[in-house]
Amino acid sequence: MNACTLERELTREVSKVVVGKAAQLRLIAAALLAEGHILLEDLPGVGKTTLVKCLAIALGCDSKRIQFTPDLLPSDVTGMNIFDRASGGFRRLRGPVVTNLLLADELNRAIPRTQSALLEAMEEKQVTIDGETEPLPAPFFVLATQNPVESESTFRLPAAQMDRFLMCLSMGYPTPAEEAAMLRLVGRDIPYAEVQTVTSPEELCRLQKEVQDVRVSDEVTDYIVAITDSTRHSPDLRLGASPRASRALFRTAKALAAVSGRDFVTPDDVRELVLPVLCHRLVLSADAAMTGKTAAVVLTALADAVPVSPAKEAYFPAG
C-alpha cells in the first residue's frame, strides 16, 4: 500500500457512513501521514464525532474518547498512580491519552489547566504521570472538536495550543442531495459495522517514513517561506504564522503530494494547504476585526499576492 491507495481506501470506507466529505478526508489523510493533529471546528450535529469514529475503525488503530467538561482534571487525561490495597503498593492507571487516536470532544469546554495536559502529548508524543515520563504509542493522533458559536461554559484555546494543531477543518452543512443520501443511509442507526479496516498502526508508521522522502525543491521552499513571512508584516494581523507553521506547511505539502501519487511537491500542493494549515494560527488586528475582516480573507489575499515562478523545471525535480 502507498499513500495514494491509503487515501482512496480510507475515503471509500468512511463514506459508507459520512456522506460527501471527500475533500476533508483527503486533507485528513495528508495530516495523518504528516504526523499531525487535527481540529474540527464546526456547528453541532454535522458529523464531527461520527467522522472520527469511522476513521478509527478504518485505520485499525486503538482509539479513545474524552468528553471535555469544565470539571475535568489533567489527571483524567494523562492518568495517575493509585494505591492498590491488594498489593500494598501504587499502581499506574494510564489515562485515555495513551492510545493511537484520541478524540478530544469539545476541547474548549475544559479549563485551561486541563487543555494544557494535551500539549506535551501533542508536541512531544509522550506523557508524564506523577513525574514519570513515558512515550505514547505510535502512531499518535489527536482529533479534537470544538463549537465556535457557543461561548457559555467554554474556554478559548490559547494561541500556543492552536499552533499545535497541524490543520483546522470544517465539515460544513451538506448539500440537499447529500443530506437526503445521509438520511437514507443513517436515518435510523449509524452502520459502523459496515466500515472495514484498511490499514494498521505499523503500516501507517511505514507510510509516514516514506512521506519524509518526498522531494521539495528550493523554489517551493522559498514559496512556503514567502507566504508565511507575508503574514508577519500584514497590518491586518496582530499575530502571524510562526516557524512551526512553516514546518507544518512544508511537511504537510509532502504528504499531500504523496496522497496525489507524486514524489515531489508543487506550488499547487502548498496553495491548497494554506488555509487549513495556517488560518487558525493567525490573530487579526483590532482594526481588521472591527471592519469585519476574517483571518481567511486576509490570508487568501496574502497568498494570492505571492508570485509563483513560471519556470516549471523549478518545481519538478529531475529523476
C-alpha positions in Angstrom: 0.0 0.0 0.0 1.1 3.5 -0.8 -0.2 6.9 0.4 -2.4 7.3 -2.6 -4.0 3.9 -2.0 -4.5 4.7 1.7 -6.4 7.9 0.9 -8.6 6.2 -1.6 -9.5 3.2 0.6 -9.9 5.5 3.7 -12.4 7.7 1.8 -14.3 4.6 0.5 -14.8 3.2 3.9 -15.6 6.4 5.8 -18.0 7.4 3.0 -20.1 4.4 3.9 -21.3 6.4 6.9 -20.2 10.0 6.3 -21.6 11.4 3.0 -20.0 13.9 0.7 -16.8 14.8 2.7 -14.2 13.6 0.2 -12.3 16.9 0.2 -12.0 16.8 4.0 -10.9 13.2 4.0 -8.2 13.9 1.5 -6.8 16.6 3.8 -7.2 14.3 6.9 -5.2 11.6 5.1 -2.5 14.1 4.4 -2.4 15.3 8.0 -2.2 11.7 9.4 0.7 10.9 7.1 2.4 14.1 8.1 2.1 13.0 11.8 -0.1 16.0 12.7 -3.2 16.7 14.8 -6.5 18.0 13.5 -9.0 20.4 15.0 -12.5 20.0 13.6 -14.3 23.4 14.2 -17.9 23.4 13.3 -21.5 23.6 14.4 -23.1 20.7 16.4 -24.7 17.9 14.5 -22.6 18.0 11.3 -20.9 14.6 11.9 -17.6 15.5 13.5 -17.6 12.7 16.1 -19.1 10.2 13.7 -16.2 11.0 11.2 -13.6 10.4 13.9 -15.2 7.1 15.0 -15.2 5.9 11.4 -11.6 6.9 10.9 -10.5 4.9 14.0 -12.2 1.8 12.6 -10.8 2.2 9.1 -7.3 2.9 10.4 -7.2 -0.2 12.6 -5.9 1.9 15.5 -6.7 1.8 19.1 -8.8 4.8 19.9 -10.2 6.5 23.0 -12.6 9.4 23.5 -12.6 12.2 26.1 -15.7 14.3 26.6 -14.2 17.6 27.8 -16.2 19.4 30.5 -15.3 22.2 32.9 -14.8 19.8 35.9 -12.3 17.5 34.0 -8.9 17.4 35.6 -5.4 17.0 33.9 -5.1 13.6 35.6 -8.3 12.5 33.9 -6.4 12.9 30.6 -2.9 11.7 31.5 -3.6 9.2 34.2 -2.3 8.8 37.8 -0.8 6.4 40.3 -3.4 4.9 42.6 -2.9 2.9 45.8 -3.7 -0.8 45.4 -4.8 -2.3 48.6 -4.3 -5.8 47.4 -0.6 -5.4 46.7 0.0 -2.7 49.3 1.7 -0.5 46.7 0.9 2.0 44.0 -0.4 1.0 40.5 -0.2 3.2 37.5 -3.5 3.9 35.9 -2.9 5.3 32.4 -5.3 7.9 31.1 -7.1 7.9 27.8 -4.3 9.9 26.1 -2.3 6.7 26.0 -3.7 5.5 22.6 -3.2 5.8 18.9 -6.1 8.0 18.0 -7.6 10.3 20.7 -10.9 12.0 20.1 -10.9 15.2 22.2 -14.6 16.1 22.0 -15.5 19.7 22.7 -11.9 20.6 23.8 -12.8 24.2 24.5 -15.2 23.2 27.3 -12.3 22.2 29.6 -10.4 24.6 31.8 -7.0 25.9 30.5 -5.2 23.7 33.1 -6.8 20.6 31.6 -6.3 21.8 28.0 -2.6 22.1 28.6 -2.4 18.5 29.7 -2.5 17.7 26.0 0.3 20.0 25.0 3.1 17.6 25.9 1.4 14.7 24.2 0.7 16.6 21.0 4.1 18.1 20.6 6.5 15.5 22.1 4.3 12.3 21.8 4.9 11.5 25.4 3.0 11.7 28.7 4.1 12.5 32.2 2.3 10.7 35.0 3.2 11.8 38.6 6.7 12.9 37.4 7.5 9.9 35.3 7.6 10.3 31.5 6.8 7.5 29.0 6.4 7.6 25.2 3.0 7.3 23.7 2.1 4.5 21.2 3.0 5.1 17.6 1.3 6.5 15.6 -0.4 9.0 17.9 -3.0 11.5 16.6 -5.4 13.9 18.3 -8.6 14.8 16.5 -10.3 17.5 18.6 -13.6 19.1 18.1 -15.0 22.5 19.2 -18.1 24.5 18.7 -17.1 28.0 17.6 -20.5 29.5 18.2 -21.3 28.9 21.8 -19.3 30.9 24.4 -21.1 29.9 27.6 -19.1 27.5 29.8 -16.2 27.4 27.2 -12.6 28.4 27.4 -10.9 29.7 24.3 -7.9 27.7 23.2 -4.8 29.8 23.6 -2.6 30.5 20.5 0.1 28.1 21.8 -2.4 25.3 21.7 -3.9 26.2 18.4 -0.4 26.2 17.0 0.0 22.5 17.9 -2.8 21.5 15.5 -1.5 20.8 12.0 -4.8 21.6 10.4 -8.2 23.2 11.3 -11.0 21.8 9.2 -14.7 22.4 8.9 -17.3 19.8 8.0 -19.9 22.3 6.8 -23.5 21.7 6.0 -24.3 19.0 3.4 -26.0 19.9 0.2 -29.7 18.9 -0.1 -28.7 15.8 -2.2 -26.1 14.8 0.3 -28.4 15.2 3.3 -31.1 13.1 1.6 -28.5 10.4 0.9 -27.4 10.6 4.5 -31.0 10.1 5.8 -31.4 7.1 3.6 -28.1 5.7 4.8 -28.2 6.5 8.5 -31.7 7.7 9.2 -32.2 5.2 11.9 -28.8 3.8 13.0 -25.2 4.6 12.1 -23.8 1.5 10.4 -20.4 1.5 12.0 -20.2 -2.3 11.4 -20.0 -1.7 7.6 -16.8 0.2 7.9 -13.8 -2.1 7.2 -10.2 -1.7 8.5 -7.9 -0.9 5.6 -4.5 -0.5 7.3 -2.7 -0.9 10.6 -0.6 1.2 13.0 2.6 -0.5 11.7 1.6 0.3 8.1 0.8 3.9 9.0 4.2 4.3 10.6 5.9 2.9 7.4 3.9 5.3 5.2 4.8 8.2 7.4 8.5 7.5 6.9 8.0 7.2 3.2 6.4 10.6 3.0 9.5 12.1 4.5 11.4 11.2 1.3 9.1 13.3 -0.9 11.2 15.9 -2.6 10.8 19.7 -2.2 12.7 22.0 -4.5 14.4 25.1 -3.2 11.9 27.2 -5.2 8.9 25.6 -3.5 10.6 26.0 -0.1 11.1 29.7 -0.8 7.4 29.9 -1.9 6.4 28.5 1.5 8.6 30.9 3.4 7.3 33.9 1.3 3.7 33.0 2.3 4.3 32.6 6.0 6.6 35.7 6.1 3.9 37.8 4.5 1.6 37.1 7.4 4.2 38.6 9.8 4.1 42.0 8.1 0.4 42.4 7.4 -1.2 45.3 9.2 -4.4 43.2 9.4 -2.7 40.6 11.6 -1.6 41.0 15.2 -0.1 37.5 15.2 1.4 36.0 12.0 2.5 32.4 11.2 5.3 31.1 13.4 8.3 29.0 12.2 6.3 26.0 13.4 3.7 26.9 10.9 6.3 27.0 8.1 7.4 23.5 9.1 3.8 22.3 9.2 3.1 23.6 5.7 6.4 22.1 4.5 5.7 18.6 5.8 2.0 18.6 5.0 2.8 19.5 1.4 5.0 16.4 1.2 2.1 14.3 2.5 -0.4 15.8 0.1 2.0 15.2 -2.8 2.2 11.6 -1.8 -1.5 11.3 -1.5 -1.7 12.7 -5.0 0.6 9.9 -6.3 3.8 12.1 -6.7 7.2 12.1 -5.0 7.7 15.8 -5.4 5.8 18.9 -4.2 4.3 21.5 -6.5 3.1 25.1 -5.6 -0.4 23.8 -6.1 0.1 21.4 -3.1 1.2 24.4 -1.0 -1.6 26.7 -2.1 -4.2 24.0 -1.4 -3.0 23.8 2.2 -2.5 27.4 3.0 -6.0 28.0 4.6 -6.3 24.7 6.6 -2.7 24.8 7.9 -2.2 28.5 8.6 -5.5 30.2 9.1 -6.2 29.0 12.7 -2.7 30.2 13.8 -3.3 33.8 12.9 -4.8 36.6 15.1 -6.5 39.6 13.5 -5.6 43.1 14.4 -8.2 45.1 16.2 -8.8 47.4 13.2 -9.2 44.4 10.9 -11.7 42.7 13.2 -13.7 45.9 13.6 -14.0 46.2 9.8 -15.4 42.7 9.6 -12.4 41.0 8.0 -11.6 37.4 8.8 -8.3 35.6 9.0 -9.3 33.5 6.0 -10.0 36.6 3.8 -6.7 38.2 4.9 -4.7 35.1 4.4 -6.2 34.4 1.0 -5.3 37.9 -0.2 -1.7 37.5 1.1 -1.2 34.1 -0.5 -2.6 35.3 -3.9 -0.1 38.1 -3.9 2.9 35.8 -3.5 4.3 35.3 -7.0 5.0 31.8 -8.4 7.8 31.3 -10.9 6.6 30.3 -14.4 9.6 28.0 -14.8 8.1 24.6 -14.3 11.6 23.0 -14.0 11.9 24.8 -10.7 9.2 22.7 -9.2 9.6 19.4 -10.9 12.9 17.8 -9.7 14.6 15.6 -12.2 14.7 11.9 -11.6 
